[in-house]
Amino acid sequence: MIANLEIDIYVDPEPTGLQRALYIDHSCEPIVEKLETWEEIIDRNIAYYKVPGSDTLLPCDLESLMELVAGLEYAAALFRSRIQDLSAKSGKEYVEGSASFG
């Protein structure tokens, strides 16, 4: 007997981190759901690069981490730009530096 199993995994950004959800078949509720905080994500990624037994980074690893930071800054700027474009189309003015609309 062969059974087909549909698995969907979603990862969505939240203000406090990344929300992960696992759905099996056509369920409306996730089977597993977990929020990983930004602090956990950052600490885990930096730990990958730490020199074993120390709290230091090699210069080449520092460069890799700074490239990651630049990519995240680009993503944040793109996200902000898209929100501003959509808010302008909806007739609401985005107020820079806040989560409110004027």
Steps between C-alpha positions, in 0.01 A plus 500: 500500500633842404386810683565858401578741775504874441731699725509881504751702699458872544751745648367849560670802655344638816605807698674275754653237268413232245181296535522148358196283435469144370177386336424142397249421227213747494489587869394853591712506813876445508628175646808680634542873552804673648621857529878542496590844636737734321741461794499119462554527124786749538670309782475170309645649182787673681575176687562328166794736443656524847849363539459187718582569864494878462272794447678616186441496127749460219523801266364297205203390713436856612476595133244223439290612796511863386381388154207332675426823691509695171256251347263538796524880478417479128200276577375744767536797262317310226223401742466864614494625140227257399290599803545869418397441137187312603410753771527784246267313262249450780497872584678464833832661570771284655676676788872411488639352821165392639250225456216747449338658203395866490 
